[in-house]
Amino acid sequence: MYSATNKRIGKLLNRTPEVEEFLLPLRSCVAPQVRLNQFQIGIDNQHIDVALSHKFRQVLSELTDKIVNEDLVKHGWAKMGKPPSNHDFDGLREVYRDIMRGALEQVHENEALKDLLQLLHLVLLKMLLESPAEAVNRLRSKLQQDADSPAGMDNGRSLELHERIANLARLEPGIRYRALRRLFKIVMRLESKELRKLRKSVVGRSWTVPKQVLFNPLLHLPDLTSEEFIINHYPLLCVDRVDENYFALTNRIITEIFQGYLPVFTKAVEKADAKATGQTATQPFQIRNRELHSGFSEFLQGQRLLERSLNEEEFKSIDVSWLDVPANIEILMRRPSQDGGWFSRNTSQNVSPWQNPECDKLQQKLQSELYKRLEREGITRRAIASYRAPRLYRQLKGQLPLKEVYLYLADQLPRKALSKRLASTPDKGASAFKALDVVLSYIRKMPSAKQQDYVSRYLKDFLTFRRDLKLAYYSYQQMSRLRVLQDAESIKLSRDNGSLYEFRLGSDQETGDQKVKAHVVLKADVRGSTEITRQLVEKRLNPATHFSMNFFGPITKLLDRFGAQKVFVEGDALILTVLETGGVSTQAMTVANACGLARKMLLVMEAQNSQNRAYDLPKLELGLGIAFCDDTPAYLYDEKRKIMISPAINQADRLSSCSAELRKDTSWRRSQRHRVEVMQLENQQPADRGKRLRYNVNGIELDPPAFEKLKSEMVLHKVKLRSRSGETHYYHVGRFMDRLGSSHWLVVREAKLKVWQSGQLSDDGDTEHFFYEVVTNTDLVGRVKEKLGKGRSSKRDQSAETAGLT
């Protein structure tokens, strides 16, 4: 896969690192893998048929129309309806969130459909990218229709409308670019915050399609000749093909210098290869092996640039190397004196030979070779001009095209050529030339170290552009396989043939889908309320007001957030339920939401106790139990009062209880961080579960069915910790989303039932039965999360080492 030796580096130093040693400090790259082959081909025998919610398409269309109209008004058009409001943007967020949650619900019910999320992401990407062009086309069709109507042809109206159509065509690239940037800004915030966490909790991955694929800036550019938009993301030199294909040239220089440490597929296309494809300097470029029905018209320039510059295997098979991580070039170009030497990221015990100070000379010579090649090919000067031109262009306020400013600073455009263009300005271009010459003089006198800084910056941006170009090709390649059906006849035909993949909003669900399928009961055993009430009365304070404001009121405000309802409320007991319906995925997270609510209730209790201390009242104490029932609850009615009947209520009542025997003497406790312990009596039979002793003081216990349901709701990672006493404890940790979109960490302790023998714990009688505690101690939660983070970091390092180019 790799060349056996590196002749160029071998000349510089006898001792050269092996490939594994060279790659050790570099960041590895994982190729994006979108698995669409498993999806059935649609009714046209070419594409995958997809249907999106009509409401989603409508909301997106209406918002895009308003964005386009607002943009045109800013460019001198008459007012064209209302501009987009916060309500319109919130509408897009709502339907986007809802359609993603609907897909997650399908995945949650059937794990075999996990790749459905990839399909949805690509469909949404396709719809978003096409929406501004469709909005412009709708406006163009309306203008054309008005111009062709009898009313439009009177009194010169037709000429005015045709001028607007021509003006629209001139403004269209900028309109589409700016509209896409606004739409994707909304989506990226939603995806990066709320939906990323939701996917992580449901399927164990934050991104089913890589973030760099979904939010690739190249997808938003009208084309690769729109310099005024390109400079917002990449230096102009990346698309400079005035005298030379500088993208191909830069790629060839980098891959040749580091060829010994790169895969064979990164070998650049040689100039001589053009003869094999029938190209000449004057012939137009012909795309090789053009795909049928590719849908690549929007990316034709990018595809041509790739095929002229990169090995076809690399971008068509989406093969990746360390070049696809732009940060790697920063490591390679770092000066040896920085951060203790080259490759300081390597923290392994086996010291890499690159960390040897003697190898600084090799690094310097490699950098020198790269700088010399770039200087000799004229890239250094053009790179500097790429970064200095945009600011100067804006300073000149459009007196000169951006490209001409860039070429003048690169010493590629004579002064005489600019003089003709500036001759019509009031001062004959004197002020413009003054600004140009100041920057030009600065560039010519720039020290070599400063020039090298610009070159290093360009190399990183070049590799970013190179990566994005490959990813854009891959995105269009995948999106071209999809077809979004909109007419009812095609949708019905594809659905009848079993080839339609539908994505509906939660509001699109049928009424029958909202039937309760299962439920969770959360019982809070409130202790100390009777004594607090007595003392409040003695102090002539209102107990109802005190408890309502400080306890029951704050808990009531939490119910909607976790989808809970009140079942029963008394001074010493509070029973809540969370119902599971056929709704979106957060509604299926019944146990997770009950656990989150229970933890919040303990925080409310702590706030209540703060108030109690202010009035010199005793503390309030809770014992919380959570039980799951995989069935619909029954209901009775006492006149108009609805009463739930469920076995989960009795089970939650047992879980929330606390044995007086265990409360009286707590010397048996081995950990103050664990607030729940469950014990069985010596020689007790498993059938006598109701006779188990429980210690639950400000703790939360889950019954085993609830824990099993929790594992199906979210991804839980098992973590092993040792306590100071030497005991081994197991914890399950993960994150879930509540119904308002907030993310919460959840840690559940798994422990064997202890045996209570003659008034004390027995170490010899561990059973095979387990109980489960929702951990509430913040220090312990922090330790578990820290251990999880270290474990993930270790796995990433091992994965990177395994996936590294060897």
N, C-alpha and C positions, 0 to 999 in steps of 0.2 A: 504493500500500500504506500509505503514511503520509499524514497530513494535511499540507497544503502549508505551513502556518504554525502557529506556537504562539502564539495570541493572549495567553494568560495570561502567558507568559514575556516576550512582546514588550512588554507594559506595564511590566515591571520594568526592562528594559534594551534600548536600541535595538539593540545588537550581540548577536545570539544565535548559538550555534553551529549549523552544519548537522548533519543526522542522523549523517553519517559521523564528524564531529568529536566529537559527543557520545558515540558508541559506542566511540570509539577506545580509551579506557582500561578499558572494561568487559569483563568476561569473557563470551565467547559461549557459547551452549548448543547442543548437538546433540540433535535429537529422537531418542528411542529408536526403532529400526526393527527389528521382529521380522517376519521374512519367512515366514509360514506358508502363504501362498497357493500355494506350489509343492508342498505336500504333498497327497497324494491324499485325498479325502473317504472316510470309512469306510463300513461296511456299513449304517449307519442313514441315510446320505445327508445327514448334518448335521455330524458331528464327525470329527476326525482320530483314527483308532484307534491306541492305543499300548499296548504290553505291557512291563511292567517285570519284572525278575528276581523270582521268588517269594521268594528269600532276602532281597533288599532289603526287600520289603514285610513279610516276617516279622520281620526285625530291627527295623525301624522300629515296627511294631505292638507288639512285646514291650517295647521300651524306653519307648514312650509310655504303655503300660499301667502300667509301674512308676513313671514320673514322676507320673502322675495319682494313683495309690494313695498315693505318698509325700506328695503335696500334701494329700490328704484326711486322712491321719494327723496332719499338722501342724495341721489344723483340727478336731481332736477325734474323728476316727473311730478305731475299733479297728484294730489292726495288720492290714494287708492284704497279706501276702506280703513278699518281700524288696524293699528299696529298690534303685534303680538303682546299679550299681557302676561303677568305672572300666572294667571289662571290657565292660560293656554299651555305654558311650559309645565305647570303642575299636572295638566291633563295628560301630556306625553309621559311624564314620569309615572303617573298612576297606571296607564294602560301597559307601559313597558314592564313595570314591576309585576303587574297582574299576570301578564302572559308568560313571564319567566317563572312565576310561582306555579302557574298551571302546569307547565312542563315539569317542574320539580315534583309536583304531586304525582304525575304519571310515572316518573322515575322512582319515586318513593314507594309506589304500589307494585312496581315491577322493575327489579334491578337490571333485568336484561335490556331495558330501554335506556340505560345510562348515556349512550351515545346520542340519544335524542336531543340532549342539550347542545351538542356540537351542531347538529342540523339546525336547531332554532337560532343559534348565534349567527350562523352563516346567512340564514334567511333574513334575520333582522339587519345584518350588515348590508346585504344586498338592497333591501328596501330603503334603508337610510341613504345609501349612496345614490340611489336612483331618484329619490324624492325631489331634490332641487331641479334636476333636468326636467322631470315631469311637470313641475309647477311652471317652469319657463315655457314648456311646450303648450300647456293649457292657456297661458296668457297669450302666446303667439297665435294660437288657433283662434282665440277670441278676437284679437286685433285683425287677423286676416278675414274672419267672418264679417266683422263690422265694415272692413274696407270693401268687401265684395257685395255688400248689401246695397240696395237702391239708395237708402238714406246716406250711406257712407260715401257714395260716389257724387253727391251733390256738394256744391260750393267749396270745392277744393278739399273736402274732408278726406277723400281717398288718399291724396298726396300726403297729408299730415299723418294718417295712419300708417302708410308705407314707410315714412321716415321714422316713426316710432318702432316699427318692426326691425328696420335696419339698426336703429340705436340699441334695441334689445339684443340683437345678435352681437354687437360690439361689447356690450356690458355683460353678456351671459357668462363668460369664464369667471369673472370676479364675483358675480352674484352666486354662482354655484359654489365657489370656494368658500365664501364667507358664510353662506347658509349651512354648508356641511360642518364648518368649524363650530357654529353655534349649536347645531343638533348634537354633534359628537361630544361637545363639552358637557351637555346635560347628561347624556348617556354614560360618559366616562365617570362622572361623579357618582351616579347611581350604581354603576357596576363595581367601582372600586371600593365603595363603602358598604352599602347595604347588601347587594346581591352577591358580592364575593363571599361575604361571611355566611350568607344563607346557603350557598352552594357547598361551602366548606362543611357546614353542619349536616347537610343532607347526604352528599355524595363523597365527602372527604377531599375534594379538590376545589380550590378557589376559582380556577380558570380551566374550563374544559377546552376552550380554544385560547391559545396564548394571547395575553394582553397586547403584545407587540403586533399581532396579526389584526386584532380588532381595531386598534387605534393607531394604525400606521399613517403618518402624515402624507405619505405619497399617494394614498387613496383619495385624498381630498384635493390634490392638485389638478387643475384642468388639463395640463400637459407638461412636458419637460422643457417647454420654451417660454413659459410664463415666469420670467425672472423675478418680477415684483412680488410673486407669491412664494417662489422657491427660497428666496433669501430669508424667509421667516423660519426655515427649517434646516437648510443646507447651504454651504458656500457655492457660489456660482461656478467655481472651477469644476465641480462634480458634473455639470451639464455643458461645459465648454467644449465645443467641437469646431471652433473657428479654423484653427490651423491643424489641429490634431484631435483625435478622440482622447481627451485627457483622462477620462474615466478609465478607459482601457489601458492607457499608458501607465497611470498610477498603479493600477491593479497588477500589471505585468512586473513593474519594478519591485513591489512588495513581495509578490509570490516568488520571484527569482531569488531575491536576497535570502528569504526564509524557506526556500524550497526543501531543504533537508528536514524541516520540522512541520511540513504541511502534507496533507493527503494528496495523492496523485490527481484527484478530481479538481483541485484548485489551480492546476496549471492553466495559465492564461492562454487565450486564443492568440496565436502568433499572427503577425501581419501577413506572412506568407500564406496562411490558411485562407485568406480572402480569394486567392486564385482558385482554390478548390470549389468555392461556392459561386464562381463566376462573377465576383465583384471586381470592379476597377475603381479608380479614383473618381471617374466621371459617371459611372453607372449608378442608378438608384439601388438602394439595398433591397434585396429580396429575402423575405422571411423563409427560413428553411423548415421543412416538415410542418407547414401551417396546419393547425388542428381544424377539423370541420366543426362548425357550430360552436366555436369556442367562446363567442361573446366577449372577445378581448379588444373590441374596437376602442374602448376607453384607455387601454394600456398598450396600444400599438408601439408608441415611441419607447416605452420602457422595455418591451419585449425585444425590440430591435437593438437597444443598447446592451441588453444582456447577451443576446446572441452574437453581437460583435465583439464582446469583451470577455465573457466568462465561458468556461467549459460547459457545454450543454448538459452534461451529467449533473453538474452542481446545482443548477437552478431548476431543472425540470424534475429531478428526483429529490429536490430540497435537501441535498446533503449539506452538512454543516461542519465547520472546523472552528478553531479558536479565533479565526478572523471575524466570525460572526458575533463576537463579543467585543465591541469597540474599546471597552476599558482595558483590554489586553495590550493594546498598542501603547497605552500610557505606562504600563509596567515595563514594556520593552524599551521605551524612549526615555524613561526616567534617568536622570543623571545619577551616576554611582554614588555620589555624596549624599543623595537624598534618602531619608528614612533608613539609614544604616546599610545601604547597598541595594543592589538589584535583587528582585525576587524576595523581598523581606516578608511577603505574605506566607511563605512556607514556615509552618511552626512545628513540623514533624521532628522527631528526635534524630532521624537520619539527615544530616546536613547535606543539602544539595551542593555539588561543586560550584554552582553559580553563586553561592553565597560566599565563596572564597574570595578575599580581596584581590587575589591574583587575576581573577577573571574580569575585574573592572576594565582591564585593557581590551579584552575581547568585546565587551559591551560598547566601549568607546569606538572601537574600530567598526563594529556593526552599524552603529549610529552614523559614524562618519561616512561609511559606504552609502548608506541610505540618503544622507544629506547631499552627498556629491552627485548621486544619480538624479535626484530631483532637481538640483541646481543645473546640471548639465542639460536636462530636458526642458528647462524653462518653467518648471512647475513652481519653484520657490517664489518667484516674483509674482506669478499669477495667483498663488495661494494668498499672499499678503494683500494683493489688490482685491481679492474676493471678500476679505473681511473689512477693508477700508472703504470700499465702494458704496455699500448700502447707506451708511450714515451720510456720506457726502451727497449721494443722490437725493436723499430727503432734504438735505440742506439747500440744494439747488432748486427744490420745489418743481421738479419736472421740466426744467429748461433743457435737459439732456436725457436721452434714454439711459436706463441703468446699465445696459450692456456697453454703451460707449464710454460711460464713466469708468467702468471696470477695465476696458481695453486701454484707455488712456493711462490709467495708473499702472497698468502692466507694461507700458511702453510698446503697445501694439497698435496704437492709433495715432497718426501724426496730428500735430497741433492745427495744421492747415484744414484738416477735415472737420474739426470742431468749429473752427472760425466761421465756416460757411453756415453751419447750423445755428450759431449764436449771433449771426449778423443782424437778425431781425429784432434782437433784444434792445431795450433803450440805451444801454451803455456799450453796445456792440460786443457783449460778452466779457467785458473787463472784470466785473465782480466774480463771474463764474470762473474765469481763468485764474484769478487770484486764489480762490478757494481750492481749485484743482492743483495749482502749482505748490501750494503750501503742503498738501498731502503728498504730492509727488516727490518733493524735496525731502520730506521726512522719510519716505520709503527708501530713497536712494542713499541716505546717510544712516540707515538703520544698522546697528551693530549686528554682528553675526549671531550672537547669543539670542537676541530678540527675534531675528529671522527664524532661528531654529524653534523658538517657542511657537511662532505662527505655523511652521511646518508641522510640528507635533499636533497642534490643534486641528490642522487640516486633515492629517492622517486619521485622527479619531472620527472626525465628521465624515470623511470619505468612507470609512468602514461602516459607519451608521447608515449612510446612503446606500452602500453596497448591500448591507443586510436588508434594509427596507425595500430595496428594489427586488430582491429575491422573494421576500415575504409578500409583496404586492402581486408579483406574478403568481405565487402559490394561492393567494386569496382569490384572484380572478379565475384561476384554474378550477378551484373548488366551487365558487359561486356559479360558474358557467354550467355546472351540472344540475342546477336547481331551476325549477319553474314554479312561480307562484300563480296558482289558478284563482281566477276571480269570477268568471261567469258560472252561474248555477248549473248549467248543463254539464260542463267539464268537471266540476266538483263532484256532481252526482255520479258521473260515469267512472271517475277515478275511485270514488268511495266504494261503488258497487264492485269494482275490480280488486278491492283490497290494496290499492297502491297509493292511497292518499294519506299524507301525514298532516294532521290538523292541530293547530295551536289556538286554543280558545282562551278567552278571559274568564276569570272566576264568575263574573256577572253573566257570562253566556251559559253557565251550567243550568241544567234543567232543575225544576223544583224538586223532582224526585231524588236528585243527587244530594239534597241537603238533609236526608234522613240521618238521624243519629246512629252511628255504627258502634261506638264504644264510648266509655267515659272514665274519668278519673275523679276520685273523691279525696279532698284534702280536709282533714280534721285537725283543728287547733284546740288543744286542751288548755284552757286559760286558768292559771292557778294564781291565787292571791287577790282575785277581784272582790271576794266577799269581805275580806279584812280591809281592803282599800276603801270599799263603799262605806263600811262602818265608820272608819276614821274621817272620811270626807263629810259624813253627816254630822259627826261630832264637831268638826271645824266649820260647820254651817256652809259647806260648799256643795254644789249640785253634782252628784255622781253622774247623772245622765250626760250633762254637758261635758264633764271631765273626760269620760270615756269616749263620747262621740267625737270631740275635737282632737283627742290625742291618740285614739286607738281605732275605733270602728270607722270613723270618717276617712282617715288616711288609707286604710285597707280597702274601703269601697272605691276609692279613686284608682286603685291598682287593678281592679277586676278587668276592665276593658283591655288593658295592656296585655294581659295574659289569657284573655278569653274565658274568664271564670264567671260563675254565677253563684249567688247565695242560695243555700238549701235550708240552713237552719242557723239561727243566731240567738244565743242566750249569754248571760253574763259570764258563764264559765265554759262556754263551748261555742265554736264557730265552725260550721261545715260548709265547704264550698265544692263546686264541681266544675270540671272542664270537659265539654262535650266534643267528641270527634265526629265530624261530618265528612261528606265527600268533597269538601272545598279544597282550597289551595294548601300548599305544604305546611305553612305555619299553623293551620287549623288541625293538621294531623299530628302535630307535636304536643299532644295532650299532656304527657308525663313531664316533658321538658318544661312546658309552661307552668305546670303545677309546682315543679321544683323551684323555678325562678320566682314564682309568687310566694312560696314558703320562705325563701331567703329574704325577700323584701318584707315579709311580715315580721321576721325577727328584727329587722332594722327599725320597723315601726315600734316594736316593743321596746327597743333600746331608747328610742326617742321618748316614749311614754315614761320610762323609768327615770329619764333626766328630769321630766316634769315632776315626777313623784318625789325625787330628792329635793326639789325646790320647795315642796309643801311638807317635807319630812314624813313622807308616806312610804310604806314598804314596797319592795320591788314586785313587779309583775313577772310571771314566768310562763313559758309556753312549752308544750310538747306537741310536735307536729307529726302526723302520719299521712302517708300518701298510698292509696290502694287503687289498682287498675282493674276494670271489668270489661272484658271483650264482648260486650253485649249492650243492648239498649236498656236504659233504666225504665222501670215502671213508675206510674204515678197514681196517687189517690187524691181525692179532693175532700177537704173539710170545709163545707160551704164553698167559698170562693178561693180558699187557700190551697195551693198546689203542694202536694207532699211527695217527695221522691222515695221510692222503694228500691234499694239496691244492696246486694251483699257487700259491696265495697264500703258502705258506710260502717258496718260492724267491724270490718277488717281495719279500716283507718282509725276507728276508735281504739282498738287494741294497740295499734302501732304508736299512737300518741300518748299512751298511758305510761305511768312511772310507778314501779313497785315501792311501797312504803318501806319494805325491808331493805332495799338497796339505797334508798334516799337517807335512811336513818344513819347508816355508817358507810361512808364512801372511801374508807381506807383501802378497799380492794381496787380502786381505780389506778390504772397504770399510765394513763395519758389524759391530761386535762384538755387536750385539743379534740379528743373524741367525745362527743356529747350524747352518743347513743351506744348502748350495749344491750345485747339480748342473750339470755341464759336459759338453759333448761336444767331441771332438777336431776339429780343423780338417778340413773336407771329409768329416766323418763322415756316413754314411747313416742315416736314421731307423731302418732295420731293425737297426742295431748298437747297440741300447739297452743290451745287457749290457756294452758296452765304455765306457759313460759313467763319467766321474770324479765321485766324490761326496765332499763334505766334510760329515761329520755327527758333531759333537762335542757331546754332551749336547743333541742336537736330536731332533726328531720329524718324519719325512717321511711324507706321505700319497701313495699312488699316485693317478693321475687317476680311476680307477673309484671309489676310496674317497671322493674329494672329491665326485664326482657323487652318490654315495649319501648323503653328508653333507648336500648341498643338498636332497635329498628328505626328509630326516629332520627338519630344523629350518629355521627362517627365518634366513637369513644376510643381513646388510646389508653392502654393499660400501663401503669407506672408502678414500680416497686421501690419502696423507701424503707429504710431502717430507722427505728426510733432510737433515742438515746439509751434506752434500756436494752437494746439489741434485738427487739422484736422486728419481724418483717411484716410490713403492711402493704396491701395492694389497693390502688386507686384507679378509677376510670375517669378520664378527663376529656372534655370536648367543649364546643361552643354551639349555642343555638340562637335563633332569632325569635324575639317576641312578636306580637302581632302589630306592633308599631315600627318594626324594622330595626330595633336595637339589638345588639349582640351581647350575650352573657356567657361567661365561663361557668362550667358546671363540673364539680369534682364529686365523685361518688366513691365511698370507701366500701370495699368488699371484705367481710370478715366472717370467720367461722363462729358458730354459736359456742359460747363458753358454758362450762358446767358448774353449777352452784352446788357445793357439797359441804354440808355441816356449817353453813354460815360463811363460807369463803369460796374463792375460786379454786378450781382444780386444774392443774396443768396437765394432768394425765388423761383427761377425758374429752379432748377435742372431738367434735362430731363432724359429720360430712355435710351438714346443713349450714347455709350461709344467711347472713342478714346484710342489709345495705343501708348506709347512712349518707345523706347529702352533707358534705363537709361545709361548715360555715366559718370555721376558724380562719381568719385572713392570712395568718402566718403559714399555716399548713397548706392552704390553697396556693400561696406564693411558692412554697417549696416544691409542690407537685408540678406547677407550671414551669418552674425553673428546670426541674429534672426532665420534663417533657421537651423543653427547648434544647437542652444538651443532647438528648437522645436524637432529636431531629437533625441537629447540626452534625452529629457523628454519622448518621445515615447519609446526609447530603455529601459529606466528605468521602465516604465510601463509594457512593454512587458516582461522584465526580471522578474518583480514581478509576472506577470500573469503566465509566463512559469516556474517559480521556482518550485522546488519539494516541495509540500505541503501535 
